[in-house]
Amino acid sequence: MEENQNMNQQTPPGAPPGPPPNQAPSGNVSPNRTIMLILSYLGILAIIPLLVEKDDPEVQWHAKHGIILAVSWIVIFIGLSILSMIPVIGTIFGCAGFGVLWLAALVVHIMCIVKALNGERFRLPFISDFADQWK
């Protein structure tokens, strides 16, 4: 009878093997990794993963990238604000310019969050290079 139970527990030839045993992910992966990756691209909140998840290099990269991205948006908005004060250029870049810039910022941040959650990196010219130099 024991032989029948052992036979029932074995997988038949050609059948896919059962699920692998639960293994801990390699490296230092935090249980809060998803939240930290999302916070990395929410402006000033990127400081939280930068300070909290010091052992996770992937979260650190995204946090640094998010901070540089937020600072660059601020610089662009300040530049556009200055340009909008000039009479001729102000009519061209007025509200429409700010609306387009807000939409572009939203799209870029959403793309960065989606890539980060999929384990990828969304590299932006100049911004990613600058973030890579930050140690």
C-alpha positions as CSV (number, residue, x, y, z in Angstrom):
1,M,0.0,0.0,0.0
2,E,2.9,2.3,0.7
3,E,4.1,1.7,-2.8
4,N,0.8,2.9,-4.2
5,Q,1.0,6.2,-2.2
6,N,4.6,6.7,-3.4
7,M,3.5,6.1,-7.0
8,N,0.7,8.6,-6.6
9,Q,3.1,11.3,-5.3
10,Q,5.5,11.0,-8.2
11,T,4.8,13.0,-11.3
12,P,4.2,11.0,-14.5
13,P,6.7,11.2,-17.3
14,G,6.2,14.2,-19.6
15,A,4.2,16.2,-16.9
16,P,5.6,19.6,-16.0
17,P,7.4,19.6,-12.6
18,G,5.6,21.2,-9.7
19,P,6.2,24.7,-8.6
20,P,9.7,25.4,-7.3
21,P,10.1,25.8,-3.5
22,N,9.8,29.4,-2.2
23,Q,13.2,30.9,-2.4
24,A,14.2,34.3,-1.0
25,P,15.1,36.7,-3.9
26,S,18.8,37.3,-4.3
27,G,20.3,40.5,-3.0
28,N,18.8,42.9,-0.5
29,V,15.2,43.3,-1.7
30,S,12.9,45.1,0.7
31,P,9.3,44.1,1.2
32,N,8.4,47.7,0.5
33,R,10.2,47.8,-2.8
34,T,7.1,48.5,-4.9
35,I,6.1,51.5,-2.7
36,M,9.7,52.8,-2.7
37,L,9.9,52.6,-6.5
38,I,6.7,54.5,-6.9
39,L,7.8,57.1,-4.4
40,S,11.0,57.5,-6.3
41,Y,9.1,59.4,-9.1
42,L,6.8,61.5,-7.0
43,G,8.9,64.7,-6.7
44,I,10.3,65.5,-3.3
45,L,9.0,62.2,-2.0
46,A,12.0,60.5,-3.7
47,I,14.0,61.5,-0.7
48,I,12.2,58.8,1.3
49,P,13.5,55.8,-0.7
50,L,16.9,57.4,-1.0
51,L,17.2,57.6,2.8
52,V,15.3,54.4,3.8
53,E,16.4,51.8,1.2
54,K,20.2,52.3,1.3
55,D,20.8,48.6,0.8
56,D,18.8,48.2,-2.4
57,P,20.8,49.5,-5.4
58,E,17.9,49.4,-7.7
59,V,15.7,51.6,-5.5
60,Q,18.7,53.9,-4.9
61,W,19.1,54.3,-8.7
62,H,15.4,55.1,-9.2
63,A,15.4,57.5,-6.2
64,K,18.4,59.4,-7.5
65,H,16.9,59.5,-11.0
66,G,13.6,60.7,-9.6
67,I,15.2,63.5,-7.7
68,I,17.2,64.7,-10.7
69,L,14.1,64.5,-12.8
70,A,12.1,66.6,-10.3
71,V,14.8,69.2,-10.1
72,S,15.0,69.4,-13.9
73,W,11.2,69.9,-14.2
74,I,11.5,72.8,-11.7
75,V,14.3,74.4,-13.7
76,I,12.3,74.0,-16.9
77,F,9.2,75.5,-15.2
78,I,11.2,78.5,-13.9
79,G,12.7,79.1,-17.3
80,L,9.2,78.9,-18.9
81,S,7.9,81.3,-16.3
82,I,10.7,83.8,-17.1
83,L,10.0,83.5,-20.9
84,S,6.3,84.0,-20.3
85,M,7.0,87.5,-18.8
86,I,8.4,88.7,-22.1
87,P,5.5,90.3,-24.0
88,V,5.8,88.6,-27.4
89,I,7.1,85.3,-26.2
90,G,4.6,85.3,-23.3
91,T,1.7,85.1,-25.6
92,I,3.2,82.1,-27.4
93,F,4.3,80.2,-24.3
94,G,1.6,81.3,-21.9
95,C,-1.0,78.8,-20.5
96,A,-0.6,76.4,-23.4
97,G,3.1,76.0,-22.8
98,F,2.5,75.2,-19.1
99,G,-0.2,72.8,-19.9
100,V,1.9,70.9,-22.4
101,L,4.8,70.8,-20.0
102,W,2.6,69.5,-17.2
103,L,1.3,66.8,-19.5
104,A,4.8,65.9,-20.6
105,A,6.0,65.7,-17.0
106,L,3.0,63.4,-16.1
107,V,3.7,61.1,-19.0
108,V,7.4,60.8,-18.3
109,H,6.8,60.1,-14.6
110,I,4.2,57.4,-15.4
111,M,6.6,55.8,-17.9
112,C,9.3,55.8,-15.3
113,I,7.1,54.2,-12.6
114,V,5.9,51.5,-15.0
115,K,9.4,50.7,-16.1
116,A,10.6,50.6,-12.5
117,L,7.9,48.2,-11.4
118,N,8.7,45.9,-14.3
119,G,12.4,45.8,-13.2
120,E,13.6,48.0,-16.0
121,R,15.2,51.5,-16.2
122,F,13.9,54.3,-18.3
123,R,16.9,56.3,-19.4
124,L,16.5,59.9,-20.2
125,P,19.3,61.8,-22.0
126,F,21.4,64.0,-19.7
127,I,19.2,63.3,-16.7
128,S,20.1,59.6,-16.4
129,D,23.8,60.4,-17.1
130,F,23.8,63.0,-14.3
131,A,22.0,60.6,-11.9
132,D,24.6,57.9,-12.7
133,Q,27.4,60.2,-11.6
134,W,25.8,60.8,-8.2
135,K,27.3,58.4,-5.7
